[in-house]
Each structure stands twice: as C-alpha cells, then as structure tokens.
C-alpha cells in the first residue's frame, strides 16, 4: 500500500511509523510504502496522479478548499459506513469538518490549535510580557527591534500560513463567529465589514513591523522556524502540535518556549486561538487495497494510535482515556486552548486561494485591504 503525507517535520513520522509497525506485525503480508512530499509540490503531484491510475491508496488531504473539491471529484472512497465499524467515536465538531454533502470522506487523526510561540528566556531577560492586545503586540515588536531582534517570524511562502493570519483576525472582528461560514455558504458576501476590518488589522500589524521581514520568501517550517530557533526572533507563528516536537528538538534545550493566541483587539477581551482538524487521511476510490487501507487507518486512530499521538504531544480527534498527568505544560496549554478554538477553514477553493494569495499581498505591503476584499468577492462569483 502507498501512503502519502507532507508532514515529515516534527513528530508526525514517529506516529505514522508506530502505526505502520503495529499494522505490519499483524499483517506481515502487507508492505506499506510511505512517501513524504513537500507541501509546495504536494497538491500538484496528487492531482496529477488522481487523474490517472497511479494514485496512492491512502493520502493526507488539506481540510480547506481542496478537501471539498476532492470529495466531490469522485476520486475518494466515501467513509460514512466504514467509520461506524471499529473506529473511535470522533468528536461532533470533527465529524462536521469531514462531512461534505452528507458523507464523511476522511479519517481525522488529530486536532490542532494555532498560536504564537514565544521565547520565555528572551521575554524574561528583556522584561517583556505576553501582549494582551494588538496595540501591545505592536509595542512589543518596537521594543524588540530596538534590541536588534525580530518580532514574529512567519513564513508565508507556503501561502496557507498567510491565510491563517486572516482567520486569526476574523476570530476577533466577527463576535458572532458565524460570518466566515455564512460567506463560505454564500449566505452573505465577502464584502461584509468584518472581513475588511480583519484585512486592515493585518495590514496595520505588518506596517508596524510586527513580522520579521521577508515573510513571503520564507518557508513556514524552515526559514521562519530557524529565526525563532536561532533566537533572532522572539516569536514564531503559526505553531500547533504539528510542529512543537520539531521546535523542541531544534532548540536542544537552549531556551524554553510557550504559546499564546494572537492577541485580541483590546486588552481585557478573551484571547481566541484558531484551529480544527490537523492531519486527516482519505482513501483512493480506485485503490486495489481498500479493505487493508481502511484497516490501517483503524490502527492509526485506535487506543494505541492515540497513545502514540499523546506521547508526541498531538491531540487525538476522539476522547482519550489515557494518563495525562505527566504531560508537559506546553501540551496542557494546547489541550486547554481547544475549548476556545475558532474556525480556520474556508471550503470554497477559489475563495480560499484568493485569501492565501491576497494575504501574501498584505504581508508584502503590495495589496490594499480594500483590494483584498474585492478579490474575495470576485472569487466567490
């Protein structure tokens, strides 16, 4: 069986390998070929093989616009009935996320929250506090610049991270937390004031020097992460349990770090992280190994699979009954953030693409917020 993923950073390969070893111990006649492809090339290569006969049996899939597009393509195996047979009971919010047109199309492995990592050692030595508002975040970046340090390292070359900065702002500009979903469903327009304000907020943060320069030329988990690991920047975004293991390994004990959500618009308001399903996997409808592919995904999500997730600081997408008493403060931070997490997904592929590209323009100070909104409206037609 072929298994494709783009998550070869951090501890995900350990989780994949754990499931693989347990599965092949029970099914020694099955060989799993695991392949990791860079996210930049992943969808291009995937769509190419899905148009022919060489599609992998199991492959990771993004949970934004591309997910809906592929679910409706006829290339994926519907999993509604399969998930009722010896799979865990996934959280209702997760089931909503993987359902398209009344069917479930993916097996959700874990959940994440996206927050800002900060260097606790640097903060302490410089007398800095976690910003409680976006004005405080701007002031913090100014203080850091005066000390020869960058504020937030963020690599938007991968596009999706730029979109997540927009979603983080919408969490605050829309107090109903419904308008992004409504715009996605075409119940309201993308020219609603909450979206323009979110874009203006991001443009203000960029203009205030909150982000390390050159975001659009940096990979999310290479160049940007390196600035944080090498202590050139005090903060790094976006960080969830998909990358904490990699950060911890790269830091190698040089400093401790923790996480806080993108600050609210004004001090005193509740801080809201964004998040949702992290890794999820689908099965090719044309697979010659459907039964074994389904069985392997059971191994990834069963109790031992969840043990492997928790051991590597990932949050399972169903109830975990194991021992959490000895988990790190960082893990408890991520776990606690789940209860406040706001959506970071737009299913309309054209709109999501316009958000990614447009926010790159905002990061590069090449696009006005008003023109960004115009691009979303046009994409939604």
C-alpha positions, -999 to 999 in steps of 0.1 A, spaced: 0 0 0 11 35 -8 8 62 19 14 99 11 18 128 35 36 162 35 42 162 73 78 150 76 85 178 100 82 174 138 70 141 153 44 130 128 67 105 111 70 88 145 33 85 147 30 71 112 58 47 118 43 35 151 10 26 133 29 10 104 49 -13 128 19 -24 147 -1 -30 115 26 -49 97 32 -71 128 -4 -83 124 -4 -82 86 31 -94 76 19 -99 40 13 -62 36 41 -37 28 35 0 33 54 24 11 54 57 30 63 88 9 67 124 21 63 152 -5 68 189 3 36 208 8 46 232 -20 45 203 -45 20 180 -28 -13 190 -44 2 194 -78 16 159 -77 -16 145 -61 -40 159 -87 -17 146 -114 -18 110 -102 -55 112 -93 -62 119 -130 -46 86 -139 -42 51 -124 -12 57 -101 -30 73 -71 -17 62 -36 -40 40 -16 -40 64 15 -31 100 13 -32 131 35 -55 158 24 -58 195 34 -90 203 52 -98 236 34 -109 242 -1 -91 213 -17 -109 189 6 -144 198 -7 -131 198 -43 -116 163 -40 -146 149 -20 -168 159 -49 -144 147 -76 -154 110 -75 -118 100 -67 -123 94 -30 -139 65 -12 -169 76 9 -162 66 45 -195 72 64 -203 35 68 -166 25 74 -163 49 103 -191 31 121 -171 -1 122 -143 -3 148 -133 33 146 -134 56 177 -163 80 181 -148 112 167 -159 145 182 -190 160 166 -172 191 155 -147 168 138 -174 149 120 -189 182 108 -155 191 94 -150 159 74 -186 158 61 -193 170 26 -228 166 10 -239 143 38 -209 119 36 -177 116 56 -147 113 33 -117 113 56 -103 98 88 -93 126 112 -61 117 131 -57 147 154 -66 183 163 -46 214 165 -47 250 177 -26 277 161 -9 300 185 22 322 187 53 306 202 74 329 224 109 326 238 104 326 275 140 332 283 142 363 260 110 376 274 122 373 309 157 388 302 142 418 284 113 422 309 86 416 283 51 405 290 27 385 268 8 411 248 -29 414 259 -39 434 228 -28 441 193 -15 475 203 6 458 229 19 434 203 29 464 181 47 480 211 64 447 218 77 445 183 91 480 185 109 472 218 124 440 202 135 459 171 153 484 193 172 455 208 181 441 174 155 413 175 126 405 152 90 402 165 71 373 149 88 350 124 63 338 99 70 321 66 42 328 41 58 313 11 36 283 18 6 305 14 -16 287 40 1 305 69 -8 339 54 -45 328 52 -43 317 89 -33 352 99 -65 365 83 -86 338 101 -70 348 134 -82 384 128 -117 373 118 -120 355 151 -120 390 167 -137 411 141 -167 388 140 -182 384 175 -208 360 162 -182 336 149 -205 326 121 -199 350 92 -170 332 77 -191 301 75 -220 321 61 -198 338 35 -184 303 25 -220 291 20 -228 323 0 -254 334 26 -236 367 29 -209 384 8 -172 386 15 -176 423 14 -191 422 49 -173 448 71 -159 421 95 -136 408 67 -124 442 56 -116 450 92 -97 418 96 -76 426 65 -70 462 78 -58 447 111 -33 426 94 -21 454 72 -16 475 104 4 448 121 27 444 90 32 482 88 40 483 125 69 459 119 54 430 140 67 404 115 102 396 105 110 409 70 109 387 40 79 366 51 69 358 16 102 343 7 104 321 38 91 286 42 68 282 72 89 255 89 123 261 76 134 298 73 108 312 97 113 285 123 151 289 121 148 326 130 130 315 162 153 286 170 184 307 165 168 334 188 168 361 161 131 364 166 112 364 199 81 348 185 70 323 158 36 317 141 17 296 134 25 269 160 4 239 169 12 203 179 22 195 143 55 214 148 61 216 186 81 184 185 104 198 158 109 231 175 118 214 208 143 191 190 159 220 171 161 243 202 180 215 220 175 230 255 188 264 246 156 281 259 121 273 270 91 284 250 54 285 254 23 297 234 -3 324 234 -31 331 209 -30 361 186 -39 389 210 -74 404 209 -81 439 196 -82 454 230 -69 444 265 -95 426 286 -111 407 257 -108 370 256 -79 356 236 -90 332 209 -68 307 191 -78 292 158 -77 255 149 -95 224 139 -86 191 123 -48 187 118 -39 155 99 -66 137 80 -64 109 55 -85 97 27 -86 65 6 -85 65 -32 -117 51 -46 -97 32 -72 -74 15 -46 -69 -22 -51 -64 -24 -13 -95 -7 1 -100 -32 30 -64 -30 41 -63 7 37 -93 11 60 -78 -13 85 -45 7 86 -65 38 94 -81 20 123 -46 13 136 -37 49 133 -68 60 154 -73 32 179 -62 34 215 -26 25 208 -26 51 180 -39 77 204 -12 67 229 14 74 202 -2 108 194 -3 119 230 33 107 236 43 130 208 22 160 220 -6 156 195 -42 159 205 -64 129 193 -96 136 175 -117 114 198 -118 110 236 -85 100 251 -88 79 283 -51 76 290 -30 93 316 -23 130 310 -10 138 345 27 138 334 22 158 302 42 190 298 29 225 304 31 231 267 8 202 259 -17 212 286 -16 247 270 -26 233 236 -52 210 252 -68 239 272 -69 260 240 -92 235 223 -123 248 242 -118 283 228 -107 275 193 -123 293 163 -126 281 127 -97 284 103 -114 268 72 -129 281 40 -142 253 17 -147 273 -14 -115 266 -33 -114 298 -53 -121 320 -23 -95 301 -2 -69 306 -29 -78 343 -31 -73 346 7 -39 329 5 -27 350 -24 -43 382 -11 -28 379 23 6 373 7 0 407 -9 -8 422 25 24 407 40 43 422 11 26 456 15 17 452 -22 -21 450 -18 -46 473 0 -72 457 23 -100 470 1 -85 453 -30 -80 421 -10 -117 421 -3 -125 428 -39 -105 397 -48 -126 376 -24 -159 389 -38 -147 382 -74 -136 347 -64 -169 339 -49 -189 346 -81 
